[in-house]
Amino acid sequence: MTEDSSCLSTMSGYRRDDMIGLYEELIKMKDAGEPAMMVTVVEMTGNTPVAVGKKMLVGESGTTFGTVGGGAIELFATNKCKELIKKRVSMTEKYVLNEGKIVENAQSLPMACGGAVTLFYEYIGVRGHIYIFGAGHVGQALTKVLKTMNFYVTVIDAREGILELVEEADRTVLSSYAEFVDKEGLREQSYIIVCTPSHKNDYNVVNKVLELNLKPKYMGMLCSEVKLRSFMGKTFERFGEDIDLSYFYSPIGLDTGGDSPAEIAISISSEILAVSYDRTGHCHMRRDAIIDKNKVE
């Protein structure tokens, strides 16, 4: 019987330059704010195409480096990585390389090797991507707080002198606000804070997100109730009554009672954490008007 070529064992370990190259790619992804999964072979039994210690790096973009054996197991692992990156979780999973064979607590893959491999999927990346539109006092204070919690923070402002005051952000962008969204878009399931120096700019950013049908996990706008009612009236008129605003929080933040930039930053950060952990029951500043047109005066 001819041996399945996908089951031929690879080298027992990486050459030193291979390992260095893999970690260099990981550093590049980190610097670019790209989440990744590191897949490591942690156990093997029987005939398999890969040895313990082999690694594969998979970026959010789908780019891969290294190998965990090729064939069906590598294809499955790559797709698994894409799924886990979205969830930002790590896990261990066992695979039997024998199609149709049933083994408890293991997944069968379409290979003829007959052995078993256990892979450890390690999420390496930030907790989430945050876009702050407006580098004023609140934007600066918010950046300081969020950078203590492993978020990748991008601050956008059209005022060069104000933008230079932001020191802790991973990235600062000198740009008009809505134009940034138009040109670069926003990462899916990201967090957006809108606190520009004018109502018009705030509206333009939020409207651009709605217009492009982007899918953030959270979007909050710093505003008064009067400003919110005016905005919501225009929004329902422009986009219709069925527009999805389930991710929109305004006025932004949890109701802590504080009104200084630092206190507002804590309020907004707390709300973002509550949303990221899918917590409920908190007293938000958010008003019912954002999800019910009948509440708009």
N, C-alpha and C positions, 0 to 999 in steps of 0.2 A: 504494500500500500504506500502511495506517495504521501509524504508528510506535508501538511498544510503549511505553505510558506509563511503565513502570518503568525505561525506558532514557533518559528525558529527563534531561539533565544538571542537577545542582544547582549552586548558586553555587560559584564557584571557591575561596571561603574562608569562614570563619566570621565573623560579626560579633563584635566584641570582647566584647560581653556574653554571647554564646553560649559563647565559649571560657572566660570567667571562670566562668560557671555550671557548665560541665563540670568544671573543676578544683576548684570549691567542693564539688561532689558527691564528688569523689575524696578530698578532705580529710575529709569527713564519714565516708566508708567507712573511711578509715585510722584515725580516732579511735575508731570503733566496732569496730575489729579485723576488718572485713569484707574479705576478699581480692577483687581485681578484675582485669579484663583491660582494657587500653587498646588498641583496634584502630585502626591508622592506615593510610590509603591511601598507599603509598610509591611506586607505579608504576601507570601506566595507558597503554594503547594502543588506538586505534580508538574506536568508539562505546561509551561507558559512561555510567552514571547518576551518576557521582561523580568529583570531581577529586582530584588529589594533595593530601594534607594534611588531608583530612577525617578526623574521629575519632569513635569511639563508645566509651563506657565501659559495661562490663557488670559488675555486682556479683555476688557469689556467690548472692545472693537471686534473681537473674534480672532485677533492675531495670536499665534501660538509659537512657543519655543520649547525645545526639548521633546522628549517622547516618553510614553508609558506603554510602548509595545506595538503601536501601529494597529492597523486593521480595525475590526469592530469595536474593540475595547477603547481604542483611542478616539474614535468617532463618538462613541457613547459618552466618554469622559469629557470631551470638548463641549458637547451639547449640555451635559450636566453642569459644567462650569458656567455657561451662559445663564442657566436657570438660577444657580446659586448666587451669582454676582448680583442679580436683580434683588434677591432676598437678603444679601449681605450676611450670609451664614456659612459656617464651616460644618463638615460632617465626614463620617467614615462609611464606606459602603463596600460590600464584598460581591465579587462576580465569579460565576462559574462559566468557564470557557467551553461550554458544551451545550449547544442549542437543544432545548426541550428538556434538559435534565433539571429536576426539581431538588433544590437543597434549601433547607430551612435558613432564613435570614440571609439569603443570597439571591442575586439576580442572574438569570441565565442569559448569555450572549451568544449570537450566531457564529461560533467559532468551533473548530474541531480539536483544539489542543487537549481538552479534557481536564486541565488543572484548574486552579482557583487563584484569584488575585484580590487583595484588599487595597483599596485606594483611600488616602486621606486627602480630602478637599479642604484647603485652607484659604479662607477669604483674607485678602490683603488689600486694604484700601480704607478710604475715609468713610465716616458714618453716612455722609450725604453731601450733596453739592448745594451751596446756598448762594443766591444772587441778591446782593443788596443794591438797590437803585437809589442812590443818594448818599454822598459821603459827608454829610453834615454831622452835627453833634450826636444824633441818635445812631447814624450809620457807623461812626467811629467807635462809640461805646459798644454797639452790638457786635462789631467785628472782634473786639477784645474778648468779649464773653464767649462767643461761638468758637473761637480758636482754642479755647481750653478743652473743647469736647470733640476734637478730631473731625470737624467739618472742613470741607474745602470751600473757602470763602472768596467769591469774586465781587468786587465793588466797582460799580459803574457810575461815573459822574462826568458832566460836561464842563466842570470848572476845574481847570488844572491846579490852581492854587489850593483849592479845598481837597482835591484828590491826593495831593502830596502829604497831607496830614495823616493819611491812613497808613499805618506802619505794619500792622499785623496780618493783613490780608494775604492770601496766597497769590492773588492776581488783582491788579487794579487796571481799569480800562477807561481811557479818556474818550468819551463818546457821548453823543446825544442818546437819550435813554431808550426810546422806542426803536431807534435805528440799530442799537446793539441787538435787540431781540430779532429784528428783521434780518440782520446780516448773519448772526451766529446761532440763532435759535436758543433753546434752553434744554438742558438734559431732562429726560423723562423722569418723573418722580422726584424732581428737585424741589427746593424751598425758595420762595421768592418773597423778598421784603421790599415794598414800594414806599420810599420816604424821600422823594425828590423835593426840591425847593419850591415847587409850584403845583397847584391842583391840576393844571393842564398837562404837565408832564406825568403826573400820577395816572391820570385818566388814559393818556396815550399808551403807557406801558401796559396797564391792565387790559385795555381794549386790544392791543396787539397780541397779547397772549390768547385772548378769546377769539380774535380774528383768525389766527393761525391754528386754532384748535390744539394748542399745546396741552400737555398732561402733567402739570406739576402735582406734587403731593400736597403742597401748601402754598398759598399766596395770600399775603397779608398787606393791607394798605393802612398807613398811618393817617388818620383823619378824624374830624369831628362828626357828630351825628348829622349835622346840617349838611356837611359836605357829602356824607354817605347817601343821604336821601336824594340829593341832587344827582349824584353819580348813578344810583340805581335806576332812577327814572329814565335817564338817558340810555342806560345799558339795556333795559327791557325794550325800550323803543327801537334801539338799533339792532339787537340780536334776537329779539323775540322773547316770549314769556317762558319758553322751555329751555333757555340757556342753562348749562350745567355750572352752578356756582358752589358746588358742594365742598370744594377745596379753598374757597375764598373766605378770609377772615378779616372783618373790618367793622368797627374800629379794631385794630390789631392788638394782640396780647391778652394775657390773663388779667382779670380785674384785681390788681394788688393795691390800688389806691395811690401809687407813686406817680410823680409826673416829671422828675428830673431825667435827663438823658440816660444816666446809669440805671435808674429804676425802670424806665421804659425798656431798656435793653434786657434787663432781667425778666420783665414781663413777657416780652416777645420770645426770648430764648426758652422760657418755661413752656409757652404755648407750642413752640416747635417741638420740644421734647415730648410733650403730651401727644401731639399728632404722630410723631415718629414711632412712639411706643403703642399707638392705637388706644390710648387711655381716654376715658370718658368721665363725665360728671364734674368737670372743672367749671369754674365761673369765668367764662370768656367775656371779653368786651364786645365780641361779635353781636350783631343785631339781626333779628329775624328778617329784616327787610332784604337782606342779601339773597334769601332763598324763597321769599314770598312777595310777589308783586303787590299784594293787597296791603302789605305793611308800609309801602312807600307812600308818603304823604304828598 
